Amino acid sequence: MVSLPYVKSNIAKKTRKLFNKYFRITFLCFCIGGSTGYVSCEIKETQIEGFVKNYDIIIIGSGGGTKLVRPVAKKGYKVAIIEKEKLGGTCLNRGCIPSKMLIHAADVAMAIKEAHKYQLQIGSPEVLFDELVTRVCKKIDEESESIRPVYEKDENITLYNGHVKFISNTTVEVNGETLSSDKIVIATGADAAVPDLKGLSDVPYMTYRDALRNTNKPKKLLVIGGGYIATELGYFYGALGVETHFFVRSMLLRKEDSEIREEFDRAFSKQFHVHKKITLKEVSHKDGIFTLSYEDENKSLQKMEADALLVAIGVAPNTKELGLENTDVTLDERGYVKVDPKMQTDAKGIYAIGDCVGRFLFRHSVNFEGEYLERLLFQKQDEPIKYRPMPHAVFTYPQVAGVGVTEDTLKEKNIPYVKGFCKYSDSAMGMALLSEYGFAKLLFHKETKKLLGAHIIGDEASVMIHMLIAFMNMDASLEDLLDMIYIHPALPEVVRNAARDAQKQYS
Ligand SMILES: Cc1cc2nc3c(=O)[nH]c(=O)nc-3n(C[C@H](O)[C@H](O)[C@H](O)COP(=O)(O)OP(=O)(O)OC[C@H]3O[C@@H](n4cnc5c(N)ncnc54)[C@H](O)[C@@H]3O)c2cc1C
């Protein structure tokens, strides 16, 4: 396919109107001197004020959606990228990156607090909270601002800042302009979900957006929620000296393997106040103090006061106010966009990736989907998406990480398995670290000995899990794990010991 140059204003007005009338005109040109014969040439974009601008692809959302922007533009296609907030999406501006930058300070504080275990006398750490949060925000804002000039420099990329709405299956509207394409990608992500709690809408509570930019260190923080966002952010505040209370309907990290969950609960409850099996009743705010009323696990009514409240019960997809009612796109009962195995929605030519689809809610999963879609749409790859084993990690103390199935799922599905288990404290490095918590748990298929799942809780779990992600990607079996030579006495020996434990059960 050969592209004609961008249609600029020097084209006669009448001709431009004609182009616009038909949005996209495909010419058959003869490739002079070439051996390819006839090739089709497309007008990439028509820039007529107040009229429709046509693009080869329109991408809505600059998080994982950016995976398609530069690679597609590099191939000579015209790309429109639309973003209503800061460039970079949740991960950069209010998710993975700022949270981990802040949590690193919490980890250092924890190490200092634990130093006495190693006969080191260090006073308790004092945090310059305002300076810490300001440093992190400054860095991520700089990173976000660095994206714009890159896009502006590229003549194939047009950046629109504004809230987009669909008008039809092929047209959207942003800032009063109408854009069209036969390929539109919805990558609008998700935002903080808010519970239906009496009084909540009248009080100045924080969601993760505010909690990551809050420069005032509270004395006492109430956290509603027990998933990874709640535990990570609560850990950040708690480790830096804020009295932190978690309020959870059932349990902490309820999606984790049950043994991991129990170990996490044991460790976390020693550091922070965890109120489980509670029912929230009402919240109010007066003179800077929140009062949370709740029923405890014995059904007795309780109240707790604090100077900060974080609501972190999870996320809800950004699919409202997108004008999807003007398209054939359909949503599931929770509001996530329905897609087929090629990430195409029920509307031909409209695709969706990432949190708004809700298959996985990670930056690494939306990256994978975005890269797949780029190959599908612009590299003529035609297979359905084939997800690799999807790992996850929780950056708390202790850390949690996993890949593949949990033991609970294996039991539910009656899949025969063998479990290998090793505590951190039963390894040489675990002895050096004086690990009080932590283990690795490996799950193998009973007959094939293939690795089906791996779950780690403890120091460096988010790093340790990578060897098991690699093994699962390679469809490895127990022998593969035992065949390799491990560095003695590095922490991955915990994984090897768990594999040896599984091996014993086969013999
Ligand atoms: C506190 C926190 C910590 C996290 N930590 C991790 C982590 O450690 N690791 C990990 O993998 N994941 C983490 N996540 C999850 C991760 O950030 C998301 O899964 C990921 O960013 C989703 O990417 P996305 O492209 O689907 O959506 P987003 O990154 O949210 O991008 C969607 C974009 O679309 C824009 N948009 C929405 N509607 C419109 C509209 N109508 N018009 C124009 N623009 C629109 C939004 O402004 C947004 O910028 C974390 C999330 C949070 C909240």
The ligand as a Gaussian input file, in Angstrom:
#p B3LYP/6-31G(d) Opt

LIG

0 1
 C       -3.144000       3.021000      42.743000
 C       -2.961000       2.054000      41.595000
 C       -1.843000       1.273000      41.533000
 C       -1.657000       0.383000      40.470000
 N       -0.538000      -0.374000      40.439000
 C       -0.341000      -1.222000      39.416000
 C        0.852000      -1.992000      39.328000
 O        1.719000      -1.935000      40.198000
 N        1.005000      -2.800000      38.248000
 C        0.064000      -2.896000      37.273000
 O        0.252000      -3.637000      36.311000
 N       -1.081000      -2.176000      37.332000
 C       -1.294000      -1.345000      38.362000
 N       -2.432000      -0.595000      38.405000
 C       -3.443000      -0.787000      37.361000
 C       -3.016000      -0.073000      36.086000
 O       -2.696000       1.261000      36.371000
 C       -4.137000      -0.163000      35.060000
 O       -4.532000      -1.509000      34.914000
 C       -3.700000       0.353000      33.703000
 O       -3.125000       1.623000      33.818000
 C       -4.889000       0.385000      32.760000
 O       -4.506000       0.920000      31.530000
 P       -5.600000       1.354000      30.458000
 O       -4.838000       1.779000      29.267000
 O       -6.616000       0.289000      30.314000
 O       -6.347000       2.597000      31.104000
 P       -5.756000       3.998000      31.607000
 O       -4.298000       3.944000      31.847000
 O       -6.635000       4.405000      32.734000
 O       -5.980000       4.961000      30.370000
 C       -7.256000       5.354000      29.988000
 C       -7.187000       6.806000      29.570000
 O       -8.380000       7.128000      28.849000
 C       -8.754000       8.442000      29.173000
 N      -10.185000       8.581000      28.901000
 C      -11.210000       7.931000      29.506000
 N      -12.382000       8.303000      28.971000
 C      -12.098000       9.200000      28.005000
 C      -12.889000       9.958000      27.108000
 N      -14.214000       9.827000      27.067000
 N      -12.268000      10.815000      26.269000
 C      -10.913000      10.938000      26.277000
 N      -10.116000      10.248000      27.092000
 C      -10.697000       9.386000      27.948000
 C       -8.415000       8.562000      30.651000
 O       -8.241000       9.905000      31.019000
 C       -7.126000       7.753000      30.751000
 O       -5.975000       8.556000      30.666000
 C       -2.633000       0.303000      39.448000
 C       -3.767000       1.112000      39.498000
 C       -3.942000       1.973000      40.557000
 C       -5.163000       2.842000      40.589000

